[in-house]
């Protein structure tokens, strides 16, 4: 996930996303097509982020089985 925080708690959520290795963040005011492309490619290639996202997805699916 690429977080583009703009207001309020979005900055804190974006930092948490990065600390959990579930994505990256970028300053929306500095975002350009080149940066967006670069970040997107980096996300696609980042094996750790992919593994962590898949793990969280599995955990969330398992939680819904108990409801």
N, CA, C and O of each residue as an XYZ file, in Angstrom:
268
protein
N       0.835     -1.161      0.000
C       0.000      0.000      0.000
C       0.889      1.236      0.000
O       1.907      1.288      0.690
N       0.497      2.201     -0.765
C       1.181      3.486     -0.769
C       0.279      4.493     -0.081
O      -0.783      4.839     -0.598
N       0.697      4.961      1.077
C      -0.079      5.932      1.843
C       0.312      7.340      1.427
O       1.493      7.665      1.308
N      -0.686      8.158      1.212
C      -0.488      9.561      0.862
C      -1.249     10.409      1.876
O      -2.288     10.986      1.554
N      -0.730     10.485      3.103
C      -1.474     11.179      4.160
C      -1.624     12.666      3.864
O      -0.723     13.317      3.333
N      -2.809     13.182      4.232
C      -3.086     14.589      3.982
C      -3.448     15.360      5.254
O      -2.987     16.485      5.446
N      -4.268     14.766      6.122
C      -4.754     15.496      7.297
C      -4.837     14.589      8.516
O      -4.768     13.364      8.415
N      -4.987     15.227      9.667
C      -5.293     14.584     10.945
C      -4.450     13.356     11.228
O      -3.221     13.415     11.195
N      -5.112     12.242     11.507
C      -4.406     11.031     11.940
C      -3.809     10.230     10.785
O      -3.161      9.210     11.020
N      -4.011     10.663      9.561
C      -3.491      9.916      8.413
C      -1.966      9.793      8.460
O      -1.419      8.781      8.023
N      -1.293     10.783      8.970
C       0.174     10.738      9.062
C       0.613      9.653     10.045
O       1.568      8.920      9.788
N      -0.090      9.561     11.163
C       0.227      8.539     12.160
C      -0.055      7.136     11.604
O       0.728      6.210     11.814
N      -1.162      6.993     10.907
C      -1.511      5.705     10.302
C      -0.473      5.317      9.252
O      -0.089      4.151      9.161
N      -0.025      6.268      8.472
C       0.983      6.001      7.441
C       2.295      5.542      8.076
O       2.933      4.615      7.578
N       2.697      6.183      9.165
C       3.921      5.771      9.864
C       3.784      4.355     10.402
O       4.730      3.569     10.354
N       2.605      4.036     10.912
C       2.362      2.685     11.439
C       2.434      1.656     10.311
O       2.995      0.574     10.486
N       1.873      1.994      9.170
C       1.908      1.125      7.996
C       3.354      0.799      7.621
O       3.678     -0.349      7.319
N       4.206      1.800      7.640
C       5.621      1.617      7.312
C       6.308      0.799      8.398
O       7.092     -0.100      8.095
N       6.019      1.103      9.663
C       6.684      0.380     10.758
C       6.307     -1.094     10.781
O       7.091     -1.932     11.226
N       5.109     -1.410     10.305
C       4.665     -2.811     10.239
C       5.114     -3.490      8.941
O       4.823     -4.663      8.709
N       5.822     -2.738      8.106
C       6.294     -3.222      6.801
C       5.137     -3.737      5.950
O       5.194     -4.820      5.367
N       4.081     -2.915      5.899
C       2.915     -3.225      5.067
C       2.796     -2.274      3.888
O       1.907     -2.438      3.052
N       3.662     -1.297      3.806
C       3.591     -0.347      2.712
C       4.611      0.757      2.859
O       5.543      0.679      3.660
N       4.405      1.788      2.060
C       5.303      2.947      2.034
C       4.456      4.211      2.106
O       3.241      4.172      1.907
N       5.096      5.299      2.385
C       4.395      6.580      2.420
C       5.145      7.604      1.575
O       6.343      7.476      1.323
N       4.423      8.599      1.157
C       5.021      9.673      0.362
C       4.269     10.963      0.662
O       3.070     10.943      0.938
N       4.966     12.058      0.608
C       4.357     13.371      0.791
C       3.590     13.712     -0.481
O       4.177     13.814     -1.558
N       2.290     13.886     -0.353
C       1.456     14.131     -1.530
C       1.813     15.449     -2.216
O       1.617     15.589     -3.423
N       2.334     16.413     -1.459
C       2.712     17.700     -2.046
C       3.947     17.587     -2.931
O       4.174     18.429     -3.800
N       4.746     16.544     -2.707
C       5.961     16.346     -3.497
C       5.785     15.244     -4.548
O       6.717     14.926     -5.286
N       4.592     14.674     -4.605
C       4.349     13.549     -5.506
C       4.367     13.993     -6.965
O       3.751     14.991     -7.337
N       5.075     13.242     -7.766
C       5.129     13.480     -9.206
C       4.865     12.141     -9.881
O       4.906     11.102     -9.223
N       4.596     12.148    -11.176
C       4.410     10.867    -11.871
C       5.621      9.945    -11.719
O       5.474      8.728    -11.601
N       6.809     10.531    -11.723
C       8.027      9.732    -11.602
C       8.135      9.079    -10.215
O       8.487      7.906    -10.095
N       7.830      9.853     -9.185
C       7.882      9.312     -7.825
C       6.809      8.238     -7.650
O       7.067      7.191     -7.055
N       5.612      8.497     -8.167
C       4.534      7.508     -8.069
C       4.933      6.209     -8.756
O       4.717      5.126     -8.212
N       5.506      6.310     -9.929
C       5.963      5.114    -10.650
C       7.052      4.386     -9.864
O       7.021      3.163     -9.733
N       7.999      5.137     -9.350
C       9.104      4.555     -8.595
C       8.601      3.842     -7.337
O       9.014      2.718     -7.052
N       7.717      4.491     -6.591
C       7.167      3.890     -5.372
C       6.339      2.647     -5.704
O       6.421      1.639     -5.002
N       5.551      2.719     -6.763
C       4.733      1.570     -7.170
C       5.616      0.387     -7.541
O       5.348     -0.742     -7.129
N       6.657      0.634     -8.307
C       7.584     -0.434     -8.678
C       8.289     -1.004     -7.452
O       8.482     -2.215     -7.351
N       8.669     -0.136     -6.527
C       9.328     -0.592     -5.303
C       8.386     -1.470     -4.480
O       8.804     -2.490     -3.931
N       7.123     -1.075     -4.395
C       6.142     -1.882     -3.660
C       5.966     -3.259     -4.295
O       5.901     -4.271     -3.597
N       5.890     -3.287     -5.604
C       5.704     -4.553     -6.317
C       6.899     -5.472     -6.094
O       6.732     -6.687     -5.994
N       8.087     -4.912     -6.017
C       9.302     -5.711     -5.891
C       9.668     -6.063     -4.441
O      10.525     -6.917     -4.210
N       9.030     -5.417     -3.477
C       9.395     -5.616     -2.076
C       8.765     -6.904     -1.539
O       7.576     -6.945     -1.226
N       9.564     -7.922     -1.442
C       9.090     -9.247     -1.015
C       8.569     -9.229      0.423
O       7.578     -9.890      0.733
N       9.233     -8.478      1.299
C       8.833     -8.428      2.709
C       7.451     -7.800      2.864
O       6.622     -8.308      3.619
N       7.200     -6.713      2.163
C       5.887     -6.071      2.222
C       4.826     -7.024      1.696
O       3.752     -7.138      2.287
N       5.105     -7.702      0.608
C       4.139     -8.649      0.049
C       3.828     -9.762      1.050
O       2.664    -10.094      1.276
N       4.868    -10.331      1.644
C       4.661    -11.408      2.620
C       3.856    -10.917      3.815
O       2.955    -11.614      4.281
N       4.170     -9.732      4.313
C       3.450     -9.192      5.461
C       1.988     -8.909      5.134
O       1.109     -9.175      5.955
N       1.719     -8.377      3.951
C       0.339     -8.113      3.538
C      -0.447     -9.415      3.400
O      -1.613     -9.488      3.787
N       0.189    -10.426      2.855
C      -0.480    -11.716      2.718
C      -0.773    -12.322      4.090
O      -1.833    -12.915      4.290
N       0.152    -12.178      5.031
C      -0.050    -12.688      6.383
C      -1.219    -11.980      7.065
O      -2.075    -12.630      7.667
N      -1.256    -10.669      6.975
C      -2.358     -9.901      7.566
C      -3.682    -10.302      6.918
O      -4.693    -10.435      7.608
N      -3.682    -10.492      5.617
C      -4.893    -10.904      4.913
C      -5.391    -12.255      5.433
O      -6.586    -12.428      5.674
N      -4.480    -13.202      5.604
C      -4.860    -14.516      6.139
C      -5.445    -14.383      7.538
O      -6.466    -14.993      7.857
N      -4.789    -13.584      8.366
C      -5.261    -13.395      9.733
C      -6.660    -12.781      9.761
O      -7.501    -13.192     10.561
N      -6.908    -11.820      8.911
C      -8.226    -11.179      8.872
C      -9.298    -12.149      8.378
O     -10.414    -12.163      8.896
N      -8.959    -12.953      7.387
C      -9.929    -13.953      6.908
C     -10.254    -14.963      8.009
O     -11.406    -15.367      8.165
N      -9.240    -15.366      8.768
C      -9.459    -16.310      9.862
C     -10.322    -15.711     10.960
O     -11.103    -16.432     11.582
N     -10.205    -14.423     11.216
C     -11.019    -13.768     12.234
C     -12.500    -13.805     11.864
O     -13.352    -13.969     12.736
N     -12.809    -13.655     10.587
C     -14.201    -13.635     10.168
C     -14.856    -15.006     10.274
O     -16.083    -15.099     10.289
N     -14.071    -16.060     10.348
C     -14.623    -17.409     10.494
C     -15.257    -17.609     11.864
O     -16.124    -18.468     12.026
N     -14.838    -16.833     12.839
C     -15.328    -17.011     14.194
C     -16.577    -16.193     14.484
O     -17.203    -16.382     15.527
N     -16.944    -15.311     13.608
C     -18.116    -14.446     13.837
C     -19.396    -15.129     13.459
O     -20.471    -14.543     13.589
